[in-house]
Amino acid sequence: MTTNTVTSKTIFNQIQQQPRKERSKNGLLHFVAGGTGGAVGVILTSPLEVIKTQLQARNANLLQVGKPKFIPTTPYALYHLVLRDGVGGLFKGLKPHLIGVVPARAVNFSAYSISKSLLNRMGVQDGPLLYSTAAGAAGCTVAIATGPIWLIKTRMQLQTSLKNFSGGTYYFNIFHCCVSILRNEGVGGFYRGLGASLIGVSESVFQFVLYEGIKERLTEAKKRNPEKYPYPSELSTIEYLSAAAVSKLIAAVTTYPHEVVRTRLRENMLPYVMPKYTGVLQCIITVCREEGPKALFGGMGAHVARVVPNSAIMFLTYEFVLDLANQTSRLINRFNNSSSNNNSSN
């Protein structure tokens, strides 16, 4: 009993002191890691996601009625959302968001990992070209596969007790939302805003390229100081968080208008009434003409306040799951080798 305990501690300590092996490129593992990271991030940042979506809508000005100039829009809108709809209003659309984000993030990370592996086999070296191509393929796959879920999420988030804010059918739950869209808009209704989503893939591409680039820069900096960093490929939690936050912040701000366009295209509408926005370009022109270019950045404060911590949480959880799987695999292998050696000596 004592011998086994000592052996276990010794093996575990040896593993902790060794550099990490190259991570598994198993698609299922990256699927689970990406899905877990996405779910955790969504739950913790749901209130900001809801108010961001509402501030992107065509009647967003109603959320700011009576707001003093010195009070920021996001906290003011959040406060009045709770007054109108209660604490539950902060989590509108959470169910479809979770239903969508787990497969979306999982597919995104697994497709990105698989694409990188395929490109490596084709002779493409790690770098901006590989990162952008893999991220683009993953982003397009996610946009097409999960588009209907995001439309339902947006419709549910835009429902509020504020008078004249949202029109069309009031959805009681996800099932009622699906039936109503299918009856009033047909199958194509589930893919409203898909064009903007595909354009939005540029954000994911930009983010992944920046994320990988920042990690490479950090690793190169550590390699120049081998005495202080004996294992330069290992990044700390703070370094992972910083890389994720900085890359997401830059990508989110530079590509933000597509978010507003996508929300406008997905907004609910009265049955058999011609929608105000019919396409990406038409939506941009209409918004700029009627509300000014500034409207294309509506809700950006809430967006930035949400996506930076959300991205950091998502990537950190993703890296943690991969490291946990790697450590577990190494631990099992060491125990198996130890058991084999003991049996051989006996």
C-alpha positions in Angstrom: 0.0 0.0 0.0 2.8 2.4 1.0 4.9 1.4 -1.9 2.1 2.0 -4.4 1.5 5.5 -2.9 5.1 6.4 -3.1 5.3 5.2 -6.7 2.2 7.2 -7.6 3.6 10.4 -6.1 7.0 9.8 -7.7 5.5 9.3 -11.2 3.2 12.3 -10.9 6.1 14.5 -9.8 8.3 13.4 -12.6 5.5 14.2 -15.1 5.0 17.6 -13.6 8.7 18.4 -14.0 8.9 17.2 -17.6 8.2 19.4 -20.6 4.8 18.8 -22.3 4.7 16.4 -25.2 3.2 17.6 -28.4 -0.5 17.7 -28.0 -2.7 15.1 -29.6 -4.3 16.1 -32.9 -7.2 13.8 -32.2 -10.3 15.5 -33.6 -12.6 14.2 -30.9 -10.4 15.6 -28.1 -10.4 19.0 -29.7 -14.1 18.8 -30.2 -14.7 18.2 -26.5 -12.2 20.8 -25.4 -13.6 23.5 -27.8 -17.2 22.6 -26.7 -16.4 22.9 -23.0 -14.6 26.2 -23.4 -17.5 27.6 -25.4 -20.1 26.6 -22.9 -18.3 28.0 -19.9 -17.7 31.3 -21.7 -21.3 31.7 -22.8 -22.8 31.1 -19.3 -20.5 33.6 -17.6 -21.0 36.4 -20.1 -24.6 35.9 -21.1 -25.9 39.3 -19.7 -23.5 41.2 -21.9 -24.4 39.1 -24.9 -28.2 39.8 -24.5 -27.7 43.6 -24.1 -25.3 43.7 -27.0 -27.8 42.1 -29.3 -30.6 44.5 -28.2 -28.3 47.5 -28.8 -27.6 46.3 -32.3 -31.3 46.2 -33.2 -33.1 48.8 -35.3 -35.1 50.1 -32.3 -32.0 50.3 -30.0 -32.6 54.0 -29.5 -35.6 53.0 -27.2 -33.1 51.4 -24.8 -31.5 54.8 -24.2 -34.5 57.0 -23.6 -33.9 59.2 -20.6 -30.2 58.2 -20.3 -28.1 61.0 -18.8 -25.0 61.8 -21.0 -22.5 60.9 -18.3 -23.8 57.3 -17.9 -22.4 54.7 -20.3 -25.0 53.0 -22.5 -24.2 49.4 -21.6 -24.7 49.6 -17.7 -27.7 51.8 -18.2 -29.3 49.4 -20.6 -28.5 46.4 -18.4 -30.0 48.1 -15.4 -33.3 48.9 -17.1 -33.4 45.4 -18.7 -33.4 43.9 -15.2 -36.1 46.4 -14.1 -38.3 45.5 -17.1 -37.8 41.7 -17.4 -36.2 40.7 -14.1 -32.9 38.8 -13.6 -34.1 36.2 -16.1 -33.9 38.9 -18.8 -30.2 38.7 -18.5 -30.2 35.1 -19.7 -32.6 35.4 -22.7 -31.7 33.0 -25.4 -29.3 31.1 -23.2 -30.7 27.7 -24.1 -30.3 28.0 -27.8 -27.0 29.8 -27.2 -25.7 26.8 -25.3 -27.2 24.4 -27.8 -25.3 26.3 -30.5 -22.1 27.2 -28.9 -21.0 23.8 -27.8 -21.2 22.2 -31.3 -20.1 25.5 -32.8 -16.9 25.9 -30.7 -16.3 22.2 -30.8 -16.6 22.1 -34.6 -14.5 25.2 -34.9 -11.6 24.0 -32.9 -11.7 20.4 -34.2 -12.0 21.6 -37.9 -9.2 24.1 -37.3 -7.0 21.3 -35.8 -7.8 18.9 -38.6 -7.3 21.6 -41.3 -3.9 22.4 -39.8 -2.9 18.7 -39.9 -4.0 18.3 -43.5 -2.2 21.4 -44.6 1.0 20.2 -42.8 0.8 16.9 -44.6 0.5 18.8 -47.9 3.8 20.5 -47.1 2.4 23.8 -45.8 4.5 25.1 -42.9 3.1 26.8 -39.8 2.6 30.4 -40.4 0.0 33.1 -41.3 -1.1 31.3 -44.5 -1.7 28.0 -42.7 -3.5 29.6 -39.8 -5.7 31.8 -41.9 -6.7 29.0 -44.2 -7.5 26.6 -41.4 -9.4 29.2 -39.5 -11.4 30.2 -42.6 -12.4 26.6 -43.3 -13.4 26.1 -39.7 -15.4 29.4 -39.6 -17.4 28.7 -42.8 -18.2 25.2 -41.6 -19.5 26.6 -38.3 -21.6 29.4 -40.0 -23.4 27.0 -42.3 -23.9 24.2 -39.8 -25.1 26.2 -36.9 -26.8 29.3 -38.6 -30.4 28.3 -37.7 -29.5 28.0 -34.0 -28.0 31.5 -34.0 -31.0 33.0 -35.6 -33.3 31.5 -32.9 -30.9 32.8 -30.3 -31.1 36.3 -31.7 -34.9 36.2 -32.0 -35.2 35.1 -28.3 -32.8 37.7 -27.1 -34.6 40.6 -28.8 -37.8 39.8 -27.1 -38.4 42.3 -24.3 -41.4 43.9 -22.5 -40.2 47.3 -23.8 -43.1 48.7 -25.9 -42.5 48.9 -29.7 -39.0 47.4 -29.4 -39.6 44.2 -31.3 -42.3 43.2 -33.7 -43.7 40.0 -35.1 -44.6 36.8 -33.2 -43.8 36.5 -29.5 -42.0 33.2 -29.0 -42.8 31.2 -25.8 -39.9 28.8 -26.2 -37.5 27.4 -28.7 -40.0 24.9 -30.2 -42.6 27.6 -30.7 -39.9 29.8 -32.3 -38.9 27.0 -34.7 -42.5 26.3 -35.7 -43.3 30.0 -36.2 -40.3 30.6 -38.4 -41.0 27.5 -40.5 -44.7 28.5 -40.9 -44.2 32.2 -41.6 -40.8 32.3 -43.4 -40.1 28.8 -44.6 -36.8 26.9 -44.3 -34.9 29.9 -45.8 -36.0 31.9 -42.8 -33.5 29.9 -40.6 -30.6 31.2 -42.7 -31.3 34.9 -42.6 -28.1 36.7 -42.0 -25.9 33.8 -43.3 -24.1 36.1 -45.7 -23.1 38.4 -42.9 -22.0 35.3 -40.9 -19.8 34.2 -43.7 -18.3 37.7 -43.9 -17.8 37.5 -40.2 -15.5 34.5 -40.6 -12.8 37.1 -41.3 -13.0 37.9 -37.5 -12.2 34.3 -36.6 -9.5 34.1 -39.2 -7.9 37.3 -37.9 -8.2 36.1 -34.3 -6.6 32.7 -34.9 -3.7 34.2 -36.8 -3.1 36.8 -34.1 -3.5 34.2 -31.3 -1.0 31.8 -32.9 1.3 34.7 -33.7 1.3 36.0 -30.2 2.0 32.5 -28.8 5.0 32.1 -31.2 6.4 35.5 -30.2 6.2 34.6 -26.5 7.9 31.2 -27.2 10.7 32.9 -29.2 11.2 35.4 -26.4 11.6 32.5 -23.9 14.0 30.7 -26.2 16.4 33.6 -25.9 16.5 33.1 -22.2 17.0 29.3 -21.7 18.3 29.6 -18.1 15.1 31.2 -16.9 12.8 29.2 -19.2 14.1 25.6 -19.7 10.9 24.6 -21.5 10.1 27.7 -23.7 7.2 26.0 -25.5 5.2 25.9 -22.2 3.1 29.1 -21.7 1.7 30.1 -18.4 -2.0 30.7 -17.7 -1.5 34.5 -17.8 0.3 34.2 -21.2 -2.6 32.1 -22.7 -5.1 34.6 -21.3 -3.2 37.6 -22.6 -2.8 36.0 -26.1 -6.5 35.2 -26.3 -7.7 38.5 -25.0 -5.5 40.7 -27.2 -6.2 38.7 -30.4 -10.0 38.7 -29.8 -10.0 42.5 -28.9 -8.2 43.5 -32.1 -10.3 41.1 -34.3 -13.6 42.1 -32.7 -13.1 45.9 -33.1 -11.9 45.8 -36.7 -14.7 43.6 -38.0 -17.5 44.7 -35.8 -20.0 46.2 -38.3 -20.9 42.7 -39.7 -22.3 41.9 -36.2 -24.9 44.7 -36.5 -25.8 43.8 -40.0 -26.3 40.1 -39.0 -28.6 41.1 -36.1 -30.6 43.4 -38.3 -31.1 40.7 -40.9 -32.2 38.2 -38.3 -34.7 40.4 -36.5 -38.3 39.2 -36.1 -40.9 40.6 -38.5 -44.6 40.5 -39.0 -45.9 37.6 -41.0 -46.2 38.2 -44.8 -44.6 41.6 -44.5 -41.6 42.5 -46.6 -38.5 42.7 -44.4 -36.8 46.0 -44.1 -33.3 44.5 -44.6 -32.9 42.1 -47.5 -29.2 41.7 -47.9 -25.8 42.7 -46.4 -25.1 45.6 -48.8 -28.6 46.8 -48.7 -28.6 46.7 -44.9 -25.4 48.7 -44.7 -26.6 51.4 -47.1 -30.0 51.7 -45.4 -28.5 51.9 -41.9 -25.9 54.5 -42.9 -28.6 56.6 -44.8 -31.2 56.5 -42.0 -29.1 56.4 -38.8 -25.6 57.3 -39.9 -22.4 55.2 -40.0 -22.2 55.3 -36.2 -25.2 52.9 -36.0 -23.0 50.1 -37.5 -21.1 50.2 -34.2 -24.1 50.0 -31.9 -23.5 47.9 -28.9 -19.8 47.7 -29.5 -19.0 48.6 -25.9 -21.0 45.6 -24.6 -19.5 43.5 -27.3 -15.9 44.3 -26.3 -16.8 43.9 -22.6 -18.1 40.5 -23.4 -15.9 39.0 -26.1 -12.5 39.7 -24.4 -13.3 37.8 -21.2 -15.4 35.3 -23.1 -12.5 34.6 -25.5 -10.0 34.4 -22.7 -12.2 32.0 -20.7 -12.9 29.9 -23.9 -9.2 29.5 -24.9 -8.1 29.0 -21.3 -10.6 26.2 -20.8 -9.7 24.8 -24.2 -6.0 24.7 -23.3 -6.8 23.3 -19.9 -8.8 20.4 -21.2 -6.0 19.6 -23.7 -3.3 19.8 -21.0 -5.5 17.6 -18.7 -5.9 15.0 -21.4 -2.2 15.1 -22.1 -1.2 14.8 -18.4 -3.7 12.0 -17.9 -2.4 10.1 -20.9 1.2 10.4 -19.7 0.2 9.3 -16.2 -1.5 6.2 -17.5 1.4 5.4 -19.8 3.9 5.7 -16.9 1.7 3.5 -14.6 1.4 0.9 -17.4 5.2 0.9 -18.0 5.8 0.7 -14.2 3.5 -2.2 -13.9 5.1 -4.0 -16.9 8.6 -3.5 -15.4 7.4 -4.9 -12.0 5.9 -8.0 -13.7 9.0 -8.6 -15.7 11.2 -8.4 -12.7 8.9 -10.8 -10.8 
